């Protein structure tokens, strides 16, 4: 189906509040286009805060260890 026809069919389906799905396969690749007038997603889990893992006052051993790490190395494995 050419894109102009898909757009016309999409407008008709949106006016009728009907979901339309276009799919095309090109061997291992392709596309899926889903069009609906409105889709509401309800988050059933309660909101929670993001844990803050920053260390504002590191202990001396941690500070010494981080200062011993060379971040300017060109070896990506060591970095």
PDB file of N, CA, C and O in Angstrom:
ATOM      1  N   UNK A   1       0.855  -1.168   0.000  1.00  0.00           N
ATOM      2  CA  UNK A   1       0.000   0.000   0.000  1.00  0.00           C
ATOM      3  C   UNK A   1       0.903   1.234   0.000  1.00  0.00           C
ATOM      4  O   UNK A   1       1.850   1.312   0.783  1.00  0.00           O
ATOM      5  N   UNK A   2       0.619   2.168  -0.851  1.00  0.00           N
ATOM      6  CA  UNK A   2       1.419   3.392  -0.914  1.00  0.00           C
ATOM      7  C   UNK A   2       1.064   4.299   0.262  1.00  0.00           C
ATOM      8  O   UNK A   2       0.001   4.164   0.868  1.00  0.00           O
ATOM      9  N   UNK A   3       1.968   5.222   0.572  1.00  0.00           N
ATOM     10  CA  UNK A   3       1.798   6.058   1.764  1.00  0.00           C
ATOM     11  C   UNK A   3       0.551   6.936   1.686  1.00  0.00           C
ATOM     12  O   UNK A   3      -0.125   7.126   2.697  1.00  0.00           O
ATOM     13  N   UNK A   4       0.237   7.470   0.518  1.00  0.00           N
ATOM     14  CA  UNK A   4      -0.967   8.308   0.394  1.00  0.00           C
ATOM     15  C   UNK A   4      -2.223   7.533   0.768  1.00  0.00           C
ATOM     16  O   UNK A   4      -3.105   8.063   1.443  1.00  0.00           O
ATOM     17  N   UNK A   5      -2.306   6.290   0.335  1.00  0.00           N
ATOM     18  CA  UNK A   5      -3.466   5.459   0.680  1.00  0.00           C
ATOM     19  C   UNK A   5      -3.496   5.147   2.169  1.00  0.00           C
ATOM     20  O   UNK A   5      -4.567   5.112   2.776  1.00  0.00           O
ATOM     21  N   UNK A   6      -2.313   4.918   2.769  1.00  0.00           N
ATOM     22  CA  UNK A   6      -2.267   4.645   4.209  1.00  0.00           C
ATOM     23  C   UNK A   6      -2.727   5.862   5.008  1.00  0.00           C
ATOM     24  O   UNK A   6      -3.425   5.719   6.011  1.00  0.00           O
ATOM     25  N   UNK A   7      -2.338   7.056   4.566  1.00  0.00           N
ATOM     26  CA  UNK A   7      -2.737   8.278   5.269  1.00  0.00           C
ATOM     27  C   UNK A   7      -4.249   8.475   5.170  1.00  0.00           C
ATOM     28  O   UNK A   7      -4.892   8.831   6.157  1.00  0.00           O
ATOM     29  N   UNK A   8      -4.818   8.249   3.991  1.00  0.00           N
ATOM     30  CA  UNK A   8      -6.277   8.384   3.820  1.00  0.00           C
ATOM     31  C   UNK A   8      -7.028   7.376   4.684  1.00  0.00           C
ATOM     32  O   UNK A   8      -8.005   7.725   5.346  1.00  0.00           O
ATOM     33  N   UNK A   9      -6.565   6.117   4.677  1.00  0.00           N
ATOM     34  CA  UNK A   9      -7.211   5.089   5.490  1.00  0.00           C
ATOM     35  C   UNK A   9      -7.062   5.412   6.976  1.00  0.00           C
ATOM     36  O   UNK A   9      -7.981   5.172   7.758  1.00  0.00           O
ATOM     37  N   UNK A  10      -5.907   5.956   7.366  1.00  0.00           N
ATOM     38  CA  UNK A  10      -5.680   6.338   8.759  1.00  0.00           C
ATOM     39  C   UNK A  10      -6.662   7.420   9.188  1.00  0.00           C
ATOM     40  O   UNK A  10      -7.202   7.353  10.292  1.00  0.00           O
ATOM     41  N   UNK A  11      -6.903   8.414   8.341  1.00  0.00           N
ATOM     42  CA  UNK A  11      -7.869   9.478   8.682  1.00  0.00           C
ATOM     43  C   UNK A  11      -9.274   8.913   8.861  1.00  0.00           C
ATOM     44  O   UNK A  11      -9.986   9.287   9.793  1.00  0.00           O
ATOM     45  N   UNK A  12      -9.667   8.015   7.967  1.00  0.00           N
ATOM     46  CA  UNK A  12     -11.001   7.405   8.059  1.00  0.00           C
ATOM     47  C   UNK A  12     -11.129   6.605   9.358  1.00  0.00           C
ATOM     48  O   UNK A  12     -12.145   6.695  10.048  1.00  0.00           O
ATOM     49  N   UNK A  13     -10.105   5.830   9.685  1.00  0.00           N
ATOM     50  CA  UNK A  13     -10.151   5.012  10.901  1.00  0.00           C
ATOM     51  C   UNK A  13     -10.121   5.873  12.161  1.00  0.00           C
ATOM     52  O   UNK A  13     -10.785   5.548  13.145  1.00  0.00           O
ATOM     53  N   UNK A  14      -9.358   6.966  12.144  1.00  0.00           N
ATOM     54  CA  UNK A  14      -9.335   7.858  13.306  1.00  0.00           C
ATOM     55  C   UNK A  14     -10.692   8.501  13.529  1.00  0.00           C
ATOM     56  O   UNK A  14     -11.137   8.632  14.669  1.00  0.00           O
ATOM     57  N   UNK A  15     -11.358   8.903  12.448  1.00  0.00           N
ATOM     58  CA  UNK A  15     -12.684   9.499  12.593  1.00  0.00           C
ATOM     59  C   UNK A  15     -13.681   8.500  13.163  1.00  0.00           C
ATOM     60  O   UNK A  15     -14.600   8.880  13.888  1.00  0.00           O
ATOM     61  N   UNK A  16     -13.500   7.221  12.837  1.00  0.00           N
ATOM     62  CA  UNK A  16     -14.399   6.180  13.345  1.00  0.00           C
ATOM     63  C   UNK A  16     -13.908   5.595  14.665  1.00  0.00           C
ATOM     64  O   UNK A  16     -14.536   4.686  15.209  1.00  0.00           O
ATOM     65  N   UNK A  17     -12.773   6.115  15.196  1.00  0.00           N
ATOM     66  CA  UNK A  17     -12.175   5.629  16.432  1.00  0.00           C
ATOM     67  C   UNK A  17     -11.849   4.134  16.346  1.00  0.00           C
ATOM     68  O   UNK A  17     -12.129   3.359  17.261  1.00  0.00           O
ATOM     69  N   UNK A  18     -11.247   3.760  15.211  1.00  0.00           N
ATOM     70  CA  UNK A  18     -10.852   2.372  14.961  1.00  0.00           C
ATOM     71  C   UNK A  18      -9.332   2.329  14.819  1.00  0.00           C
ATOM     72  O   UNK A  18      -8.744   3.148  14.113  1.00  0.00           O
ATOM     73  N   UNK A  19      -8.707   1.374  15.492  1.00  0.00           N
ATOM     74  CA  UNK A  19      -7.264   1.232  15.385  1.00  0.00           C
ATOM     75  C   UNK A  19      -6.913   0.599  14.045  1.00  0.00           C
ATOM     76  O   UNK A  19      -7.590  -0.317  13.578  1.00  0.00           O
ATOM     77  N   UNK A  20      -5.846   1.104  13.435  1.00  0.00           N
ATOM     78  CA  UNK A  20      -5.377   0.529  12.182  1.00  0.00           C
ATOM     79  C   UNK A  20      -3.899   0.179  12.344  1.00  0.00           C
ATOM     80  O   UNK A  20      -3.127   0.927  12.944  1.00  0.00           O
ATOM     81  N   UNK A  21      -3.529  -0.973  11.795  1.00  0.00           N
ATOM     82  CA  UNK A  21      -2.152  -1.447  11.872  1.00  0.00           C
ATOM     83  C   UNK A  21      -1.661  -1.714  10.458  1.00  0.00           C
ATOM     84  O   UNK A  21      -2.270  -2.475   9.705  1.00  0.00           O
ATOM     85  N   UNK A  22      -0.550  -1.076  10.111  1.00  0.00           N
ATOM     86  CA  UNK A  22       0.100  -1.316   8.832  1.00  0.00           C
ATOM     87  C   UNK A  22       1.391  -2.068   9.112  1.00  0.00           C
ATOM     88  O   UNK A  22       2.144  -1.698  10.013  1.00  0.00           O
ATOM     89  N   UNK A  23       1.648  -3.110   8.356  1.00  0.00           N
ATOM     90  CA  UNK A  23       2.886  -3.872   8.526  1.00  0.00           C
ATOM     91  C   UNK A  23       3.424  -4.230   7.151  1.00  0.00           C
ATOM     92  O   UNK A  23       2.680  -4.583   6.236  1.00  0.00           O
ATOM     93  N   UNK A  24       4.744  -4.126   7.037  1.00  0.00           N
ATOM     94  CA  UNK A  24       5.394  -4.491   5.788  1.00  0.00           C
ATOM     95  C   UNK A  24       6.703  -5.180   6.139  1.00  0.00           C
ATOM     96  O   UNK A  24       7.420  -4.749   7.042  1.00  0.00           O
ATOM     97  N   UNK A  25       7.007  -6.250   5.419  1.00  0.00           N
ATOM     98  CA  UNK A  25       8.221  -7.007   5.676  1.00  0.00           C
ATOM     99  C   UNK A  25       9.100  -6.979   4.441  1.00  0.00           C
ATOM    100  O   UNK A  25       8.631  -7.153   3.316  1.00  0.00           O
ATOM    101  N   UNK A  26      10.383  -6.757   4.675  1.00  0.00           N
ATOM    102  CA  UNK A  26      11.398  -6.791   3.625  1.00  0.00           C
ATOM    103  C   UNK A  26      12.443  -7.833   4.018  1.00  0.00           C
ATOM    104  O   UNK A  26      13.582  -7.470   4.310  1.00  0.00           O
ATOM    105  N   UNK A  27      12.096  -9.086   4.032  1.00  0.00           N
ATOM    106  CA  UNK A  27      13.022 -10.119   4.478  1.00  0.00           C
ATOM    107  C   UNK A  27      13.208 -10.049   5.984  1.00  0.00           C
ATOM    108  O   UNK A  27      12.274 -10.312   6.742  1.00  0.00           O
ATOM    109  N   UNK A  28      14.411  -9.697   6.419  1.00  0.00           N
ATOM    110  CA  UNK A  28      14.683  -9.628   7.854  1.00  0.00           C
ATOM    111  C   UNK A  28      14.323  -8.287   8.462  1.00  0.00           C
ATOM    112  O   UNK A  28      14.335  -8.146   9.685  1.00  0.00           O
ATOM    113  N   UNK A  29      14.002  -7.299   7.641  1.00  0.00           N
ATOM    114  CA  UNK A  29      13.622  -5.988   8.154  1.00  0.00           C
ATOM    115  C   UNK A  29      12.207  -5.666   7.726  1.00  0.00           C
ATOM    116  O   UNK A  29      11.616  -6.382   6.917  1.00  0.00           O
ATOM    117  N   UNK A  30      11.673  -4.607   8.259  1.00  0.00           N
ATOM    118  CA  UNK A  30      10.324  -4.190   7.904  1.00  0.00           C
ATOM    119  C   UNK A  30       9.874  -3.083   8.819  1.00  0.00           C
ATOM    120  O   UNK A  30      10.688  -2.470   9.510  1.00  0.00           O
ATOM    121  N   UNK A  31       8.570  -2.818   8.831  1.00  0.00           N
ATOM    122  CA  UNK A  31       8.051  -1.808   9.743  1.00  0.00           C
ATOM    123  C   UNK A  31       6.639  -2.164  10.154  1.00  0.00           C
ATOM    124  O   UNK A  31       5.921  -2.873   9.450  1.00  0.00           O
ATOM    125  N   UNK A  32       6.263  -1.655  11.309  1.00  0.00           N
ATOM    126  CA  UNK A  32       4.899  -1.777  11.812  1.00  0.00           C
ATOM    127  C   UNK A  32       4.475  -0.379  12.217  1.00  0.00           C
ATOM    128  O   UNK A  32       5.183   0.307  12.954  1.00  0.00           O
ATOM    129  N   UNK A  33       3.328   0.033  11.735  1.00  0.00           N
ATOM    130  CA  UNK A  33       2.798   1.352  12.066  1.00  0.00           C
ATOM    131  C   UNK A  33       1.419   1.150  12.684  1.00  0.00           C
ATOM    132  O   UNK A  33       0.512   0.623  12.039  1.00  0.00           O
ATOM    133  N   UNK A  34       1.269   1.566  13.918  1.00  0.00           N
ATOM    134  CA  UNK A  34       0.010   1.430  14.641  1.00  0.00           C
ATOM    135  C   UNK A  34      -0.542   2.826  14.860  1.00  0.00           C
ATOM    136  O   UNK A  34       0.164   3.714  15.335  1.00  0.00           O
ATOM    137  N   UNK A  35      -1.801   3.016  14.512  1.00  0.00           N
ATOM    138  CA  UNK A  35      -2.403   4.333  14.642  1.00  0.00           C
ATOM    139  C   UNK A  35      -3.736   4.218  15.369  1.00  0.00           C
ATOM    140  O   UNK A  35      -4.636   3.488  14.954  1.00  0.00           O
ATOM    141  N   UNK A  36      -3.833   4.963  16.467  1.00  0.00           N
ATOM    142  CA  UNK A  36      -5.075   5.027  17.230  1.00  0.00           C
ATOM    143  C   UNK A  36      -5.357   6.487  17.553  1.00  0.00           C
ATOM    144  O   UNK A  36      -4.447   7.315  17.594  1.00  0.00           O
ATOM    145  N   UNK A  37      -6.617   6.788  17.778  1.00  0.00           N
ATOM    146  CA  UNK A  37      -6.986   8.167  18.094  1.00  0.00           C
ATOM    147  C   UNK A  37      -6.394   8.599  19.424  1.00  0.00           C
ATOM    148  O   UNK A  37      -5.829   9.687  19.533  1.00  0.00           O
ATOM    149  N   UNK A  38      -6.521   7.755  20.428  1.00  0.00           N
ATOM    150  CA  UNK A  38      -5.965   8.062  21.746  1.00  0.00           C
ATOM    151  C   UNK A  38      -5.637   6.758  22.437  1.00  0.00           C
ATOM    152  O   UNK A  38      -6.384   5.784  22.340  1.00  0.00           O
ATOM    153  N   UNK A  39      -4.512   6.747  23.137  1.00  0.00           N
ATOM    154  CA  UNK A  39      -4.102   5.561  23.877  1.00  0.00           C
ATOM    155  C   UNK A  39      -3.604   6.018  25.243  1.00  0.00           C
ATOM    156  O   UNK A  39      -2.598   6.721  25.338  1.00  0.00           O
ATOM    157  N   UNK A  40      -4.292   5.628  26.276  1.00  0.00           N
ATOM    158  CA  UNK A  40      -3.913   6.026  27.636  1.00  0.00           C
ATOM    159  C   UNK A  40      -3.117   4.909  28.293  1.00  0.00           C
ATOM    160  O   UNK A  40      -3.504   3.742  28.228  1.00  0.00           O
ATOM    161  N   UNK A  41      -2.013   5.266  28.921  1.00  0.00           N
ATOM    162  CA  UNK A  41      -1.202   4.320  29.667  1.00  0.00           C
ATOM    163  C   UNK A  41      -1.334   4.681  31.135  1.00  0.00           C
ATOM    164  O   UNK A  41      -1.069   5.816  31.533  1.00  0.00           O
ATOM    165  N   UNK A  42      -1.744   3.713  31.933  1.00  0.00           N
ATOM    166  CA  UNK A  42      -1.926   3.943  33.361  1.00  0.00           C
ATOM    167  C   UNK A  42      -0.810   3.238  34.100  1.00  0.00           C
ATOM    168  O   UNK A  42      -0.632   2.027  33.967  1.00  0.00           O
ATOM    169  N   UNK A  43      -0.065   3.991  34.871  1.00  0.00           N
ATOM    170  CA  UNK A  43       1.023   3.433  35.668  1.00  0.00           C
ATOM    171  C   UNK A  43       0.429   2.913  36.969  1.00  0.00           C
ATOM    172  O   UNK A  43      -0.044   3.690  37.798  1.00  0.00           O
ATOM    173  N   UNK A  44       0.454   1.602  37.142  1.00  0.00           N
ATOM    174  CA  UNK A  44      -0.182   1.015  38.324  1.00  0.00           C
ATOM    175  C   UNK A  44       0.736   1.007  39.541  1.00  0.00           C
ATOM    176  O   UNK A  44       0.278   0.782  40.661  1.00  0.00           O
ATOM    177  N   UNK A  45       2.015   1.247  39.332  1.00  0.00           N
ATOM    178  CA  UNK A  45       2.940   1.254  40.465  1.00  0.00           C
ATOM    179  C   UNK A  45       2.971   2.642  41.094  1.00  0.00           C
ATOM    180  O   UNK A  45       2.835   3.644  40.390  1.00  0.00           O
ATOM    181  N   UNK A  46       3.145   2.709  42.389  1.00  0.00           N
ATOM    182  CA  UNK A  46       3.202   4.032  43.032  1.00  0.00           C
ATOM    183  C   UNK A  46       4.481   4.764  42.649  1.00  0.00           C
ATOM    184  O   UNK A  46       5.511   4.151  42.370  1.00  0.00           O
ATOM    185  N   UNK A  47       4.391   6.078  42.641  1.00  0.00           N
ATOM    186  CA  UNK A  47       5.574   6.887  42.387  1.00  0.00           C
ATOM    187  C   UNK A  47       6.554   6.712  43.539  1.00  0.00           C
ATOM    188  O   UNK A  47       6.162   6.658  44.704  1.00  0.00           O
ATOM    189  N   UNK A  48       7.812   6.625  43.200  1.00  0.00           N
ATOM    190  CA  UNK A  48       8.836   6.533  44.221  1.00  0.00           C
ATOM    191  C   UNK A  48      10.009   7.406  43.813  1.00  0.00           C
ATOM    192  O   UNK A  48      10.206   7.709  42.636  1.00  0.00           O
ATOM    193  N   UNK A  49      10.771   7.796  44.801  1.00  0.00           N
ATOM    194  CA  UNK A  49      11.885   8.683  44.535  1.00  0.00           C
ATOM    195  C   UNK A  49      13.066   7.885  43.983  1.00  0.00           C
ATOM    196  O   UNK A  49      13.184   6.683  44.219  1.00  0.00           O
ATOM    197  N   UNK A  50      13.915   8.559  43.263  1.00  0.00           N
ATOM    198  CA  UNK A  50      15.112   7.947  42.717  1.00  0.00           C
ATOM    199  C   UNK A  50      16.196   7.951  43.794  1.00  0.00           C
ATOM    200  O   UNK A  50      16.498   8.989  44.384  1.00  0.00           O
ATOM    201  N   UNK A  51      16.768   6.794  44.037  1.00  0.00           N
ATOM    202  CA  UNK A  51      17.818   6.709  45.046  1.00  0.00           C
ATOM    203  C   UNK A  51      19.031   7.508  44.607  1.00  0.00           C
ATOM    204  O   UNK A  51      19.441   7.447  43.448  1.00  0.00           O
ATOM    205  N   UNK A  52      19.595   8.248  45.528  1.00  0.00           N
ATOM    206  CA  UNK A  52      20.777   9.060  45.260  1.00  0.00           C
ATOM    207  C   UNK A  52      21.997   8.288  45.749  1.00  0.00           C
ATOM    208  O   UNK A  52      22.162   8.066  46.949  1.00  0.00           O
ATOM    209  N   UNK A  53      22.857   7.878  44.803  1.00  0.00           N
ATOM    210  CA  UNK A  53      24.020   7.083  45.164  1.00  0.00           C
ATOM    211  C   UNK A  53      25.317   7.896  45.174  1.00  0.00           C
ATOM    212  O   UNK A  53      26.406   7.323  45.208  1.00  0.00           O
ATOM    213  N   UNK A  54      25.208   9.217  45.146  1.00  0.00           N
ATOM    214  CA  UNK A  54      26.407  10.048  45.181  1.00  0.00           C
ATOM    215  C   UNK A  54      27.025  10.033  46.581  1.00  0.00           C
ATOM    216  O   UNK A  54      26.331   9.912  47.590  1.00  0.00           O
ATOM    217  N   UNK A  55      28.357  10.160  46.604  1.00  0.00           N
ATOM    218  CA  UNK A  55      29.069  10.226  47.878  1.00  0.00           C
ATOM    219  C   UNK A  55      29.629  11.629  48.034  1.00  0.00           C
ATOM    220  O   UNK A  55      30.609  11.991  47.384  1.00  0.00           O
ATOM    221  N   UNK A  56      29.007  12.412  48.892  1.00  0.00           N
ATOM    222  CA  UNK A  56      29.463  13.786  49.105  1.00  0.00           C
ATOM    223  C   UNK A  56      30.689  13.849  50.011  1.00  0.00           C
ATOM    224  O   UNK A  56      31.530  14.734  49.855  1.00  0.00           O
ATOM    225  N   UNK A  57      30.794  12.931  50.939  1.00  0.00           N
ATOM    226  CA  UNK A  57      31.918  12.893  51.876  1.00  0.00           C
ATOM    227  C   UNK A  57      32.527  11.494  51.870  1.00  0.00           C
ATOM    228  O   UNK A  57      32.252  10.702  52.771  1.00  0.00           O
ATOM    229  N   UNK A  58      33.363  11.171  50.852  1.00  0.00           N
ATOM    230  CA  UNK A  58      33.931   9.817  50.799  1.00  0.00           C
ATOM    231  C   UNK A  58      34.920   9.588  51.921  1.00  0.00           C
ATOM    232  O   UNK A  58      35.582  10.525  52.367  1.00  0.00           O
ATOM    233  N   UNK A  59      35.030   8.347  52.385  1.00  0.00           N
ATOM    234  CA  UNK A  59      35.990   8.013  53.428  1.00  0.00           C
ATOM    235  C   UNK A  59      37.394   8.007  52.826  1.00  0.00           C
ATOM    236  O   UNK A  59      37.533   7.870  51.611  1.00  0.00           O
ATOM    237  N   UNK A  60      38.408   8.148  53.620  1.00  0.00           N
ATOM    238  CA  UNK A  60      39.778   8.331  53.117  1.00  0.00           C
ATOM    239  C   UNK A  60      40.265   7.209  52.196  1.00  0.00           C
ATOM    240  O   UNK A  60      40.939   7.476  51.201  1.00  0.00           O
ATOM    241  N   UNK A  61      39.929   5.961  52.520  1.00  0.00           N
ATOM    242  CA  UNK A  61      40.371   4.840  51.677  1.00  0.00           C
ATOM    243  C   UNK A  61      39.760   4.916  50.285  1.00  0.00           C
ATOM    244  O   UNK A  61      40.436   4.637  49.295  1.00  0.00           O
ATOM    245  N   UNK A  62      38.500   5.286  50.203  1.00  0.00           N
ATOM    246  CA  UNK A  62      37.853   5.407  48.898  1.00  0.00           C
ATOM    247  C   UNK A  62      38.459   6.553  48.096  1.00  0.00           C
ATOM    248  O   UNK A  62      38.695   6.420  46.895  1.00  0.00           O
ATOM    249  N   UNK A  63      38.704   7.652  48.746  1.00  0.00           N
ATOM    250  CA  UNK A  63      39.306   8.793  48.065  1.00  0.00           C
ATOM    251  C   UNK A  63      40.696   8.441  47.540  1.00  0.00           C
ATOM    252  O   UNK A  63      41.049   8.812  46.420  1.00  0.00           O
ATOM    253  N   UNK A  64      41.486   7.729  48.343  1.00  0.00           N
ATOM    254  CA  UNK A  64      42.824   7.320  47.924  1.00  0.00           C
ATOM    255  C   UNK A  64      42.745   6.373  46.726  1.00  0.00           C
ATOM    256  O   UNK A  64      43.534   6.492  45.789  1.00  0.00           O
ATOM    257  N   UNK A  65      41.798   5.437  46.752  1.00  0.00           N
ATOM    258  CA  UNK A  65      41.638   4.494  45.642  1.00  0.00           C
ATOM    259  C   UNK A  65      41.243   5.218  44.359  1.00  0.00           C
ATOM    260  O   UNK A  65      41.810   4.946  43.301  1.00  0.00           O
ATOM    261  N   UNK A  66      40.295   6.121  44.434  1.00  0.00           N
ATOM    262  CA  UNK A  66      39.857   6.822  43.223  1.00  0.00           C
ATOM    263  C   UNK A  66      40.957   7.708  42.645  1.00  0.00           C
ATOM    264  O   UNK A  66      41.035   7.892  41.430  1.00  0.00           O
ATOM    265  N   UNK A  67      41.797   8.249  43.504  1.00  0.00           N
ATOM    266  CA  UNK A  67      42.901   9.063  43.003  1.00  0.00           C
ATOM    267  C   UNK A  67      43.985   8.215  42.362  1.00  0.00           C
ATOM    268  O   UNK A  67      44.780   8.731  41.576  1.00  0.00           O
ATOM    269  N   UNK A  68      44.038   6.921  42.679  1.00  0.00           N
ATOM    270  CA  UNK A  68      45.047   6.043  42.092  1.00  0.00           C
ATOM    271  C   UNK A  68      44.644   5.531  40.705  1.00  0.00           C
ATOM    272  O   UNK A  68      45.485   4.983  39.992  1.00  0.00           O
ATOM    273  N   UNK A  69      43.400   5.693  40.314  1.00  0.00           N
ATOM    274  CA  UNK A  69      42.929   5.222  39.011  1.00  0.00           C
ATOM    275  C   UNK A  69      43.269   6.264  37.953  1.00  0.00           C
ATOM    276  O   UNK A  69      42.948   7.443  38.100  1.00  0.00           O
ATOM    277  N   UNK A  70      43.932   5.806  36.867  1.00  0.00           N
ATOM    278  CA  UNK A  70      44.319   6.692  35.778  1.00  0.00           C
ATOM    279  C   UNK A  70      43.236   6.665  34.703  1.00  0.00           C
ATOM    280  O   UNK A  70      43.116   5.678  33.977  1.00  0.00           O
ATOM    281  N   UNK A  71      42.458   7.718  34.592  1.00  0.00           N
ATOM    282  CA  UNK A  71      41.391   7.779  33.591  1.00  0.00           C
ATOM    283  C   UNK A  71      41.890   8.256  32.232  1.00  0.00           C
ATOM    284  O   UNK A  71      41.136   8.243  31.259  1.00  0.00           O
ATOM    285  N   UNK A  72      43.143   8.674  32.153  1.00  0.00           N
ATOM    286  CA  UNK A  72      43.711   9.152  30.883  1.00  0.00           C
ATOM    287  C   UNK A  72      44.346   8.036  30.070  1.00  0.00           C
ATOM    288  O   UNK A  72      44.987   8.309  29.055  1.00  0.00           O
ATOM    289  N   UNK A  73      44.186   6.812  30.480  1.00  0.00           N
ATOM    290  CA  UNK A  73      44.777   5.691  29.761  1.00  0.00           C
ATOM    291  C   UNK A  73      44.089   5.490  28.409  1.00  0.00           C
ATOM    292  O   UNK A  73      42.898   5.762  28.260  1.00  0.00           O
ATOM    293  N   UNK A  74      44.852   5.014  27.434  1.00  0.00           N
ATOM    294  CA  UNK A  74      44.288   4.800  26.097  1.00  0.00           C
ATOM    295  C   UNK A  74      43.751   3.373  25.940  1.00  0.00           C
ATOM    296  O   UNK A  74      43.103   3.063  24.941  1.00  0.00           O
ATOM    297  N   UNK A  75      44.015   2.521  26.906  1.00  0.00           N
ATOM    298  CA  UNK A  75      43.529   1.152  26.854  1.00  0.00           C
ATOM    299  C   UNK A  75      42.063   1.120  27.274  1.00  0.00           C
ATOM    300  O   UNK A  75      41.752   1.407  28.431  1.00  0.00           O
ATOM    301  N   UNK A  76      41.143   0.774  26.348  1.00  0.00           N
ATOM    302  CA  UNK A  76      39.717   0.815  26.696  1.00  0.00           C
ATOM    303  C   UNK A  76      39.327  -0.226  27.750  1.00  0.00           C
ATOM    304  O   UNK A  76      38.365  -0.019  28.489  1.00  0.00           O
ATOM    305  N   UNK A  77      40.056  -1.333  27.828  1.00  0.00           N
ATOM    306  CA  UNK A  77      39.734  -2.348  28.835  1.00  0.00           C
ATOM    307  C   UNK A  77      40.084  -1.822  30.224  1.00  0.00           C
ATOM    308  O   UNK A  77      39.318  -1.993  31.172  1.00  0.00           O
ATOM    309  N   UNK A  78      41.254  -1.177  30.337  1.00  0.00           N
ATOM    310  CA  UNK A  78      41.654  -0.646  31.630  1.00  0.00           C
ATOM    311  C   UNK A  78      40.772   0.529  32.036  1.00  0.00           C
ATOM    312  O   UNK A  78      40.513   0.728  33.223  1.00  0.00           O
ATOM    313  N   UNK A  79      40.313   1.301  31.068  1.00  0.00           N
ATOM    314  CA  UNK A  79      39.468   2.446  31.365  1.00  0.00           C
ATOM    315  C   UNK A  79      38.141   1.964  31.888  1.00  0.00           C
ATOM    316  O   UNK A  79      37.270   2.775  32.203  1.00  0.00           O
TER     317      UNK A  79
END
